[in-house]
Amino acid sequence: MKKTLYFLLFLVFFNGFSQDKKFQGQAPITIVPTTSLPVQKQWKGEYTFENPDITFSNDFDGARLNGIVKNDDGSFTALITSENTPVNPSPWYAFKVWSKSPRTIEVMLTYQQGAKHRYFPKLSMDGLRWTPIDLTDYKEYEKGAADFGAGSLPVKVRLKLNVGQTPLWVAGQELQTLKHMKDWIDEISNKKFVNQQVIGKSTEGRDMHVMTIGKEKRKQMVMVISRQHPPEVTGFLAMKSFIETIASESRLAKKFRKKFTVHVVPLMNPDGVDNGHWRHSKGGIDLNRDWSNFNQPETRAVRDFMEDRVATTNGKFYFGIDFHSTWDDIYYTVDPKLKGNMPGLVTDWLTAVKKELPNYEPNIKPNDELIPTAVSRNYFFIAHGAEALVFEVGDNTPRDFLHEKAVVSANELMRLLLER
Ligand SMILES: [Zn+2]
């Protein structure tokens, strides 16, 4: 009897404990003006030091390194700053470094006032294949005590880097620029049932791409977007696996494509990504606050595209999903008591995903305050009746699990949409 009591107490304690540890989600959306604001253009080029001969470069798309100095002890201090302020705490960094002869250098990453180090460093020798830095080469300073959020972060970190003549790439996440995205959609567009088009230009004149899987004229449509926020690479990676599953040769995918057409905007913020922004567009705005005002060309292009598809096909969007990254995996859904074009779809879907992924407990935060629409999910639901959600992937979610979850999610979604 006593043993059972202890066990029950343990369960109560353990559950309470694990719930405290769970990411509680971000604070409610703040409605802000979305007319363009000035953005600081990053100086691009090479920083070269002598004795020893070391060069740092931010001269590539997606780079962010705002300054670097050599200290008296031979180590380096890098400064990383944002495109403008105020800005969410997601300090993106990416640079290359090389030296004439092989050596080990130490680089301290520091940030502008109020910002802390967030993204665990990834290294690459070719800009394509990335591995996290070895823990023994990484040291944190003044780390916060919280489990999640800015309060959990160190103020600065020191990296030990082995450099030689071949440039070493250092970045907050795997580098995924407009060029990487275009290569990806070009490859998928080789399939005869996939097409791509440009639906507009960003503030700085980059193309806004849409990839369409399935017949263009079909009335039953799904909308997928990703990367409104430049550093949110894990959400982008999940979107890729999700879309690859829908465009695959599986029996389910083939059957699905006979009934539904999926439109994808894989890169909502090409200027922000290629300029190495922390969060905003070249208009200096969080694009995911502009889905009621539509002051920015990027959100306008997608709104006009969706309205055009509805007008041209006389059809409907049944489902809309926006991929992001945050501190931990979480789904921001529309409160199930609000009914769109397929009531219950998102609830059934997340239940099915949980069933297929043992030991996975989805963290779901429903929302019923959808007006003003401001964010994409609310626009999908309010303007189109699409059952909608934000699919957030943790910054540090293991990449194999991220992939597995996206594949299961795509399969379960196709199955449920076909059943209805
Ligand atoms: Zn985001």
Residues whose N, C-alpha, C, O or C-beta is under 5 A from the ligand:
A	BS01	ZN	H229 E232 H324 S325
